[in-house]
Amino acid sequence: MAIDHARPHLESIAETLTLAIQLVDEDRRNVNSTEYVEAVSSVYAHAHDLHTKVEAILDLEASKVRFDKLELPDLSNQGS
């Protein structure tokens, strides 16, 4: 589940990071260009979104594990 949610972010991060690296390879002064700044901002935004999603998925999984470990009484036998 986490991998499925992460894939689009990882692909976008890879593409945008490649662009940023190419811009710097072409000319170090490109670090001041709008295109470079937007690329780095995009990498940050996707990384932040990815972190948030993965953290939520891991929290959900941990909650499921804790819930499964609870010893709850079987209420299905009680009358209506």
URBELQUI-V991901 format. One record per helix or strand. SS is the DSSP state (2 for helix, 1 for strand). FROM is the first residue (numbers start at 1). LEN is the number of residues. Records with the same first field share a line. If there is no record, write none. Layout:
SS=FROM-LEN ; FROM-LEN
//
This chain:
2=2-25 ; 28-5 ; 34-36
//
